[in-house]
Amino acid sequence: MTEPRMQENVALSVVGTPRWTPEPDPRGGPGDPATLLTIDKNGGVTAFSGKVEYGQGIRNGFAMEIADELDVPIDSVNIILGDTALVPHDRGTTGSASTRTVGIQLRRAAAIARGALIDLAATRLEVEAGSLATRDGQVMIADGESDAVSYANLLSGHTLSLAIPEVVETKRVEDFHLMGRPARRIDAVSRVTGSTKYAQDVVVPGMLYGKILRPPSYGAKLQQLDTARADRVAGVVSVVRDGDFVGVVAEREDIAEYAIEALRARWEEIQHAASDLNLAAVLKEKAGEFVTLRDEGSLDSAFDSAERAFENSYFVPYVSNAQMEPSASVARWDGDHLTIWCANRGPFTERDGLVEALGVDPEQVRVISMDVGGSFGTKTATVSHEAARLAKSVGAPVRVAYDREEEFAWSTVRPAATFDIKSGVAADGTIVAWDYTAIHAGENAFRGQRGADTPYDVGNVRIKVAAADSPLQAGSYRSLGGATNHFAREVHMDEIARGIGLDPLEFRLANLSHPRLRPALTAAAEAFGWESRASRPGIGYGVAVGYDAGSFTAQCVEVSVENQDVQVKRVVVGFDCGLVVNPDGARNQIEGSIIMGMGTALWEAVEFDGGRVLNGKLSRYHVPRIADTPEIEVVFTGDPETLSSGAGEPGIVPIAAAIANAVRDATGKAIDELPIVPQL
């Protein structure tokens, strides 16, 4: 495995303290000072980021932003991602934050570098800097009458290190030559030809293969272990036991798998009361303290004056991340220094976890996060810890790779949640009261807060969210609580519209003045042809709006329903993320979010009984297939003068509600829980 290396003979570097998040990082500050961008003696540009590429296209987006701002060919830009030895500290590739935080920081770094190159050229050419322009990695007099000087030529004999000031002037929209235009991904060929390296592809010299003995259920304790049969398997290097941790290291992966099956283990299992059949009641029983996100006006007075009141409960189950690539990690110890090759979207978080678990210093652990074959939320860090323990035990590099059933059973899942909503409406269809209570499984109440507020115009409102003890390992999922909160709210909005006899689009527009969400809704409805839609048996239409990661979206959906078969035929999206760096990339993200959200709407749910997952195979867990893909049209409605915000997650937040509303339109059946198909 070839490790990425720093550019040699760097002539110019730009150093900054990236502000990855608006709040301080509890692990030690908002980011460590580090090199963001370099230009080498040949004019090659390298940028460094702690973000990770797992299908969203940030390598391409970063390269476009840098090339545009620095006026260099895009193929001269190299992006190094996710290597804790080379890149700035980062909290992880989450929250659709890459473009809106790191992207603008890299643009600022490129702008500073371009300014320094112009100053060098002005000195050499003995002209005013304002008379110079840049193009294709060169500086020339703007009138075009002089010879161009290459960046490499200008930097010859110079070594510059530049800091990023508080105020940096970046290019105006009208000066872009790459951003805002569709562009093929710079890694497209490597992905199509199979040369992209994922964690599952990592091979290092002397590498052995490890497998872990898994308990039969959550919380089970190992009572007895007989390793005699496994010890006799040819090719087994070691059977490792440390308390309840048991692993086999072998010369080949199939040998390790065979040896694990040869172990004889006796477990003491604990009783779990919860199952997927009683989960809503369990969450309400186990709910912790509520966090009030918003409390305005007087709900009692508003409900007293309302013409109509609507009240209902909603539920969403656990959902698996079900990524294409199961987790894998290779660990190698060099003395007391550990190198990990893995598929974690947060390499510094992975490093910190290993530091704590292994009792070593951060400087002793290097995490290299490879391109990730899907994640959509938590990618288990346990596999790296397991590989590190086995590698330490046998004194050789060890690879641990989960199979599909291990991934389903031992990775985290999207938290299940239950919602209670009560609303009051005036005679003219104006919402006058909104009382919203949500309980999300898992210890982290923050996950459930995302998307819980309402974007509609209502003066009397209360939003409360709580976390509940979870019988499964709840973790991050695309949009965190955004998609689940939006499902409850947008289905309830349709319930009100039906109850008062208003078209669901008309009702939303009557209660929505948001300056970015309303244009997205009207654009989606117009492109969809909402007003001219035809009423046909078995055909239904739904609409929903959403916001997440600083972006705003609305979606109109057409479905066909025949018996238990639901087909999403068409989705039209209005989307505002401000400046669209690469329309193709943003459109791909939105399309992927919609298809992923279709699965959670129609089929997906983790079935479990006590501490055991019952449908831990793709043959028993229905994710969308190619044949399920609808026609998707995206209309961008944002102002390009507004800085880019997230495109990776907002598309998923309204789609389940829009589909549920369309199914109700087609069948007349109210949908107040997910998934939809088993209810028909």
N, C-alpha and C positions, 0 to 999 in steps of 0.2 A: 504494500500500500504506500503510495507516494504522499508524503505530507506536504501541505502548502508551505511555501517559504516567503519571507519578506522580500520585497524588491531590493536587489543589490545596487550599490552606487547611487543611492537616491540623491537627486539634486535639489528637490523642493518637497517639503512636507507641510501639511496643514494640520495643526493640533488644536483640539477643542475639548470642552467638557460637555458632551451631548446631554441635552435635557430630554431623556426618553419619556418621562412622565411628568405631569404637573405637580405631583406631590413627591416628597423625598423618599428615596428607597430605604426601607427599614433595615436593609442589610448593610448600609454604610454609604449613604450619599446618593445624589442623583446620577452619578456616573463618574468613572475615573478618567482623568486626563489621558488621552491617547491619540495616536495618529489616526486621522480620519481619511486622509488622501495623500498620495505621493505621486510625483512625476519623476521618472528615472532619467538617466543620462541619454537614453534613446527616445525620450518623449512618451514612453508608455505610462499610462495612468493606472494606479491601483487604489481602490477604495476599500475601507475596512468597516465591517458592521457586525455586531453581535446578533443580528437577526438571522433567521434560518429560512432557507427556501424549501417549502413543502407543497409546491404546486401553485402558489398564488402569484408567482412571477415577479418577486421583488428584485431579483438579480437584474432582470430586464429593465424594470422601472428605475432602479438606481442608476444603471448605466445610461439610460436615456436622459435622466436629469443632469448627470455629470457632463455627458457629452454635449448637451445643449448649452449648459451654463459655461463650460470651459472652451467651447468651440473646437472639439476634437472629433475625429471619426469614432463612431460607437464601437467599432471593432478594436480600437486601441485601449478600451477601458476594461480592466480586470477587476472583478468584485470578489473579495475574500469575506466569507461569512462564517459565523458560528464557531470560531476556534479561539478558546479562551487565552491562548498564548499570544495571539496576534491582534485581537480586535478590542475595541472599547467595551467596558462593562455594559451589560444590557439586562433588563429584567425579563426578557423573553419575547418571542414572536406571538404577541397576543393583542386582542382588542383592535385589530385592523389598524395598528399604530405605525406600521413600517413606513408607509409613504408620508403620512402626515407628521411624523416626528423625525425619523432618520433621513427620509428623503429630503426634507427642507434643510436639514443640517448639512447634508452632503452638497446640496445646491449652494449653500452659503460658503462652504469650504472651497468649492470650485470657483465661485465668484471671487473669493479672496486670491486664489492662485492666479486666476486670469488677470486680475488687477496688478499683481506683482510682476507678471510677465510683460504686461504693457509698460510698466515703469522701467523694467530692464531695457526694453526696446527703445523707449524714449531717450534714455541715457546714451545708448549706443548710436542711435540715429540722430541725436542732438535735435530732437523735435519735442513739441508739447505732447504729453500723454493723450490729451483730448483729441489730437489729430489722428490717432491710431485706431485700427480695428483689428479684429481677430477672425480667422476662418481656417478650418481644417488643420489645427495645430500650428498655426503660423500667425505672426503679427505683421501688419503692413500699414502704410499710410492710407487713410480712409479714401483718398481720391484715387487710389489704385495705380498711381504713377511710379511707385517705388517697388523694388524687389521685396518679396516677403522674407521674413526671418523666422525659422522654425523655433518652436519651444525648446527643442533639444539644443540647438545652436545657442540660444539665449542663455540657457542654463549651464553651458560649458564653462567650467572654472568657478561656478557658484554653488554653494550649498546653503539653501534658505530653509528656515523653519518659521512658519507663520502662525500666529494665534488668530482666532476668530473674535472680532470685537462684538460688542452688543448690537450694533446696527450695521447691517450689511445690505448693500443695494444689489439685488438680483435682477435678472433680465425681466423685461416687460413681456406680457403675453404676445404682443405683436412681433417680438423679436425671436420667438421660438422657431426652430426649424425641425425639431423632433417631437417635442412634447405637444400633446393634443392631436397627434396624427397616429393612425393605426401603424403598428410595427410588429414584424415577426420577432418572436422571442430569440434572444441571443443564444439560449440553450436548447432551442427547438431541435436542432439536428442531433445533438448528443442524446436527447431523450428518445427520439424516434429510432435512432440506430442502436440504442441500448448501451452506449458508452458512459452515461451518467452513473455515478457510483452512489449507491444507497448503503445504509448500514448492513443490510443483508449481503452486500457484495464485498465487504472488507475482508481481506486476507493479509496477514502479516507473517513474516518468516517464523517458523517453529510453532505455529498456532495449533492449539488443541481445541476440542469441542466439549462443551459442558451442557448437561441437562439437570434440571432441578426436580426433586421429589415434591409433588404438590399434595397438600392435604385434601381430603374429600369434600370439605366444606369450610366456610369462613370460621376462623376461631378454633379449629380442631388442633389438639395437642398430641404430639408424637409420644407414644407410650413405649413401644418396643420396635427394634429394627434388627433385621437379620440381613447381613450383606454378603453371606457366603456365596450365593449363586452369582451375584454380580461380580464379586472379586475374581471368579474363575473365567469370566468372559474374555476371550482373546481381544487385545486392543484396548482394554480398560487400563488407564494409567493410575487412577486413584478414585476411591469412594471417600468423599469428604463429609464429615458430620461435625456440626457445631450447634449443640442444642437441637432445636427443631429444624435447623437448616441442614438439608442433606442434598448433596449433588454428586454427580458422576462426571469425571473427566476422561475422555477417550480420544483415540487417534482419529476417529471419524464420527460424524454426527449420528449415523445410523447405529453405530456401536453404542454410543452413549444412550440413545433411545432404548435400545434392547436391554442395556444394563439397568436402566431405571425401572423397566418392567420386571426385571428379575429381583428387585429388592422386595423384601417381605416386611411390611410395616403394619403396626397396629396403632390406631388413633382413638383418642377420646374426643367425641364431638359434643358440642354444646347445642342446646335447644334454641331455635330461632322461631319466634312467634309470627313474624311477618311473612307474607307471600305476595305475589302480584295481585292476588284476588282481594286482599283487604288493605291495600297500601294506603288509600286515601284516609281511612280511619286511623291507621297507625301514625301517619304524618300529623294529623290533628292532635292525636294523643301525645306525641313526642315533641310538639312544637316548643321552642324556647321563647325567649323574650322578644316581643315585637319591636321593630324599629319603625318609627313614624317618619316617613320621608317627606310628607307634605300634609299640612292641616290648616285649611283656610276657610273662612266664612263660618256659617252655622248650618250644619247638616240637618239638625232637627227642624229648624225653621224652613229650610228649603224643601224638605220632604213634606212638611205640613202644607206648603203652598203649591206643591207639584200637582199637575193634572193627573199624571199616571206615575206609578212606581213599578220598577222591574227588579226582580231579585233572582239570582241563580248561582249555582256552584259549577265549577269546571275542574277538569283533572287531566294531567298528562303523565304518562308512565316513564320509567327509566328507559333510556335509549342508549344503545352501544355506539361508540365512535366508528366501529366497523371499517377502519381504514384498510386500504389495499395491502399495505406492508405491515405485517406483525412486527412487534418490537424485537430489536436485536442489538447486541453490544459486543465489542471486542475490548478486552482489558489487557494491558501489558505493563508490568512493573520493571523499571530500570533502577535497581537498588531500591531506594525508598521513594522514588518518583513514579507516579501512575499516569499512564495515558489511556484515555477512553475514546473509542470511536463508536458513536451511537446515533440515534435518530430522535434526539430530544429537541423540541423547539425552544427550550431555554437552557443553553449550555452552561451559563453561569449558575443557574439554579441547580442544575445537575451537579456541577462542581461543588457547590456549597453543601448539597446533601451528602456527597461522598466524603467531604472533609469532616462533616459531623459524624457520620456513621463509622468511618475508619480511624478517626482520631489523628488526622494528619493536618499539615498546614496547607492553606490554599495554593502556595507556591509549589507544592509537591504534586498537584493534580492538574493535568491538562485534559480538557474535554474538547473533542473535535466532533461537531455535529455535522453529519453528512447531509446531502439532500434527503428529504424525508418523503417517503411514499405515502403521503396522506397522514393527517393527524386530526385536524378539526377539533382540537381540544387537548386533553391530557394524553401524553404519550408516556407510558410508564417508565419511571426512573429506576424501578426495582431491578430491572434486568442488568443495568450497569453495576449496581452493588453486588449482584450475584456473580457476575463475571469477574469483578475485582477480587472477591473472596476466593473464588476457585483458582484464579491466576496466582494469587499470593500463596495459596496452599501448595500448588504443584511447581511453582517457580518457572512458569512458561506462560506465554500469551494464551488466553482462553476466549473463545466465542460462545456466547449464550444467545440462542434465537428461539423466540416463542413460536409455537405452532398456533393455528387458528383457535383451537379450543382454549389454550392457555390465555391468549389475548382476550377472548370473550370473558373468561372466568376471573382473571386477575388484574385486568386494567380497570380504570375508572369508567363510570357511565354518566350520561347526562342526568342530573337530578330529576327525580319525579317531583311533581308539585300539585297542589290543590289551591283553588281560588274561590273566594266568595265575593260577589259583586252585587251591590244594590245601587240603583240609579233612579233619579226623579226627573221627569220631563214636563215642561210647561205645555200649554195648549197649542202653542205655535211650533212645537217640535224642538225647542231649545232645551238642552240639558241643564238643569238647575242644581242637581246634586249627584255626587259620585263618591261612593264609599267602597274602597277596594282593599281586600285583605288577601295576602298570598303567603303560603307556607311551602318552602322549597327544601327538599331533602339535602342533608349534608351539614357539615359544621360551619361552612363559610356563608354567612348571611349576605355578604356583598354580592355573591353570584346572583342571588334572587332579586336584588334591587335593580339590576340593569333592565331597563325597559318597563319598569313597573308604573311609572308616572303616565298620565294621560296627556296627549298633545291637544286635546279638544278644549274649546272655550267653555269653562265651567268655573263659577266663582266659589262654590261650596264643595270642597273636595277633601278627602282624607285617604292617604295611601299608607298602608302598613304591610311590612314584610317580616317574616320570621324564618329561621332555619330550624330544621327538625333532625333528630337523630336518624341516621340512615342505615337500613339493614344491608345495603350494598355500598361499595366504595364510590361515592359520588364525587365527580370532579368537573373540570372545565369541559365545555362543549361549545361549538361555534355559536357565538353571541351570548354565552353564559345563560342568564335567565331571560334574555331579550326575546327569544322566539316563544318561550312558554308564556311569559307575561302578555305578549302581543296576541297570542292565540285567545286567551281568556277575554281580553279587552275587546278585540275586534269581532269576535263571535257575539259578545254581549251587545255591541253596537248594532249588529244586524237584528238581534232579538228585539231591541227597542224599535228599530225602523219598521219591522214587520208589525209590531204591536200597535203602532200609531198610524200605520198605513202609508208610510213614505218609502219611496225608492231608496235603497241603501246608499247610493251615491249622493242623491239629493240631501239625505239626512246628514251625511258626513260633511258635505260642503256647507250646510246651514250652521254647523257647529265648529268649523275649522277656519281659522284666520292665519294660521302659521305661515310666515312669508316664504318659506321654502317647501314645506310639505304640501300646501294647497296647490302650487303650480305643478308639483310632481303628480298629484292626484288628477288634476284637470288634463294634463298631458297624456297620462295613461288612459284615461277614459276616452279622450278624443281619438287616440291611435287605435284603441280597442273597438271603437264604434259602439260604445255603451248605449247610447240613446237609440240606436237602430238595431239592437240585438233582437233576434227573432225568438219567439216562444215555441219550443218544439218538445214533444214527449221525450223524457229521459235526458234532456239537455238542461244544464243549469249554469248560472253565471254568478260569480262572487267577486267582491272587492274588499280590499283591506289596505291600511296604510301602516307605515312603520318608520322608526328612527333607531339608529345605532351608530356608534363610533363616529359621531359628528356628521353623519350623512342621513338623507331622508329619501324615502321611497314609497311608492304606491303601486299596487298590483291588481290587475283585472284578470279574471280566470274564467275559462270555459271548460266544463267537464261533461262527459257523458256517463250515465249510470245505467247498467243493465244487470239486474239481479245483484250479485256481490262484486261485479266488475266495475271499477271506477277508472276511467281514463281521463287524465288531464290533457285536453286537446290543445289549448292555447293559453299563453300567459303574456300579457303586455305590461311592461314595467316603466314607470316614470322614476328617474333616479337623479338625485342631486348630491354629488360629492365634491362640489366646487370644481377646481381645475381637474380635468381628466388627463392624466399624464399619457396613458396609452389606451385609447378607446377599445382596442381589441382585448387588452389585458383586463380592463375593468368589466367589459362585457362577459368575458370568460368567467370572472369571479361571480358575477351576478347569476349567470346561467348555472354554474356549479352550486351556488347556494340554493337556488330554486329547486334543482333536482334533488339535492340532499334533503331539503325541507319537505318535498313531496313524500319521501320515504317515511319521515316522522309523522306526517299527516295521515297517510293511508295504511301503512302496514307495520311499522317498526315498534317493538316493545320488548324489553328484556323480561322473559318469563323466569320466575324463580320461586323456590319453595324453601323457606328457611335460609340456610347459608349456601344453597346450591343453585347455580344458573342452569336452567333446563333446556334452553335453545341456543347453545354455544357453538353453533355451526352455521355457515352461510346457507346451507341447505334448509335450515329451519329458521333462519332470520332473513326476512325479505327486505333487501335494499333495492332501490330502483335499478332497473336494467336499461340497456340501450332502447329496447322496444317501448319502454315507458316514457321516453323523453318527449315532451310536448314541443310545439312550435313556440319559440320565445323571442319576443321583440323588446329591445331596450331603447328607451328614449331618454337621453341625457338632458337635464333641465337646469344644471348648475351654471353659475357665473364663473368663467375661467379666471377672473380676477380674484376669486376666493381661493385660499390655499386648499390643496387637496386634503380630503378626509377619507375615511375608510371605505373600501369597496369589497373587502373579503367577507364581511359578516352581515351587513344590513339587508342584503337580498333574502336572507333566510327568515327574517323576523316576521313578515306578514303572510308568508305563503301558506302556512297551515290553516290560518284563519280564512284566507281567501278561498281555499279549496273546500273547507268545511261549509262556508257560506254558499258556495256553488252547489255542493251536494244537497244541502237543504233546499235550495231553489229547485233542484231537479226532482227531489223525492218527497219534499214536505216534512222530512224527518229532522228534528232538531239534533244538532251535534254539539254536545257539551263536554266530550272527552275524546281523547285520541288513544289508539289509531282508529280511523273511520271504518275501514272495510269490515272488520269483524262485527261491527254493530249492524250491518245492513242485512 
